Amino acid sequence: MRDIVKDYLDGLIPRRAFMKRMSQAGFGVAAAASALKSLEPLARAQSGQGARGQAQTSVNSPAGSLTTPFEGTGGELLAEQLRAAGVKFLFLGNGSGLGSLCDALLDRPDMQIILAIHEDHCVSIADGYSKASGKPGFVMFSRVGTPHATANMYNAMKDRSSLIITSDHAESDREGRDGLEDIDDWLETVEQFTKFRWVVREPERIPEWTMKAFKLATTMPGGPTYLRFPRDILYKKKVRAGIYPSGTFDIPMSLRPSPREVEQAARILLEAKSPLLNVGYEVTASGAVASVVQLAELLAIPVTQSTSWGADFPTTHPLFLRSSAWRYPETIDAYLNIGGQMEGSASDGGGRLRGAKIIHACVDTG
């Protein structure tokens, strides 16, 4: 945060960039707006701008420089924010509670509904779309079908798939009364299968929470996020809010390792007598298959693959062993893991890694 504030006060970034970078750093819009407002007097003083200057005129609407104003129903706000986020396909269930969103899609022919007849299918189809396209998948189904969806929510979480899963929620004045299709805490039921869960209770914050769900789902390691919208919130009319442009909350993921550590890893591999390269889903998710093949060929190093949804290394390549159980000779003195989980089981090299020098290059701490 210190660097962001310094850049803003030094005039290196405008208000819009300040709001975006604060959002990327994990601050909520209200917190970022409050920080911006408190910095305005300092910024004006440093720039020599008077109290009646242009900077003061925009203080009352700090998010205005970041968003596009929009007015409509809660469902229209959701649809407009999805459109701004680049969503082209919506994977929807055929149950109730989606009417407001579907009504809004009638005026947005550039967004297509993919209908599923079961909540679990919604998630699995969206998961497949996300894996094939590299884009996040948006899902919505009736709230009572949430337990049906958890099987593939579990799969999506294990695969770190970028899914934004949503449903309707009990009307605001009926929540907590053990009513029809309701329980005390729906979020608890999906806690283990999601990176983030929330009930959106303020209609004007539908775009904000939607974009936060996108941010958390797409930041590696990915995973499903889950939002619930009370029905009265979705059907509320004349709601005014700001629509966030695509990528507003995105976190840059150009991770650069220490040159010293890269040099150390290279020395280990070059000096090894029986090295092994293991790859995982992050290779495919990062579009790095060709680079990994090039590395394996350069070092003439055998390759295995962790449990993964991706084709992280060509299975017909002469260096590919499938499992480390096929490794010959069995002794492994250097183990390079790129983008795979270190499970440590026998089939993943388990006991034979004792004494080996391990290089672990992975975003996912697993």
PESUL-V126640 format. One record per backbone hydrogen bond with DSSP energy under -1.0 kcal/mol. CO is the residue of the C=O (numbers start at 1). NH is the residue of the N-H. If there is no record, write none. Layout:
BEGIN
{{CO & NH} {CO & NH}}
END
This chain:
BEGIN
{{1 & 5} {2 & 6} {3 & 7} {4 & 8} {5 & 9} {6 & 10} {7 & 12} {8 & 11} {14 & 18} {15 & 19} {16 & 20} {17 & 21} {18 & 22} {19 & 23} {20 & 24} {21 & 25} {22 & 27} {23 & 26} {28 & 32} {29 & 33} {30 & 34} {31 & 35} {32 & 36} {33 & 37} {34 & 38} {35 & 39} {36 & 40} {39 & 43} {40 & 44} {41 & 45} {42 & 46} {43 & 47} {44 & 49} {50 & 53} {56 & 59} {58 & 61} {61 & 64} {63 & 66} {63 & 67} {68 & 243} {70 & 241} {72 & 239} {73 & 77} {74 & 78} {75 & 79} {76 & 80} {77 & 81} {78 & 82} {79 & 83} {80 & 84} {81 & 85} {82 & 87} {83 & 86} {88 & 112} {90 & 114} {91 & 140} {92 & 116} {98 & 102} {99 & 103} {100 & 104} {101 & 105} {105 & 108} {108 & 111} {112 & 90} {114 & 92} {118 & 122} {119 & 123} {120 & 124} {121 & 125} {122 & 126} {123 & 127} {124 & 128} {125 & 129} {126 & 130} {127 & 131} {128 & 132} {129 & 133} {130 & 134} {137 & 164} {138 & 91} {139 & 166} {140 & 93} {142 & 145} {143 & 146} {145 & 149} {149 & 153} {150 & 154} {151 & 155} {152 & 156} {153 & 157} {154 & 158} {155 & 159} {156 & 161} {161 & 163} {162 & 137} {163 & 225} {164 & 139} {165 & 227} {166 & 141} {167 & 229} {169 & 231} {171 & 174} {174 & 177} {179 & 182} {187 & 190} {190 & 193} {196 & 226} {198 & 228} {202 & 205} {203 & 206} {205 & 209} {206 & 210} {207 & 211} {208 & 212} {209 & 213} {210 & 214} {211 & 215} {212 & 216} {213 & 217} {214 & 218} {215 & 219} {217 & 223} {224 & 195} {225 & 165} {226 & 198} {227 & 167} {228 & 200} {229 & 169} {230 & 234} {231 & 235} {234 & 75} {236 & 74} {239 & 72} {241 & 70} {243 & 68} {245 & 248} {253 & 255} {258 & 262} {259 & 263} {260 & 264} {261 & 265} {262 & 266} {263 & 267} {264 & 268} {265 & 269} {266 & 270} {267 & 271} {274 & 333} {276 & 336} {277 & 304} {278 & 338} {279 & 306} {280 & 283} {281 & 285} {282 & 286} {283 & 288} {284 & 287} {288 & 292} {289 & 293} {290 & 294} {291 & 295} {292 & 296} {293 & 297} {294 & 298} {295 & 299} {296 & 300} {296 & 301} {302 & 277} {303 & 321} {304 & 279} {310 & 312} {314 & 317} {317 & 320} {319 & 303} {321 & 323} {322 & 305} {323 & 326} {324 & 327} {333 & 357} {334 & 276} {335 & 359} {336 & 278} {337 & 361} {338 & 280} {339 & 282} {341 & 343} {345 & 348} {345 & 350} {346 & 349} {349 & 352} {350 & 353} {351 & 354} {353 & 356} {357 & 335} {359 & 337} {361 & 339}}
END
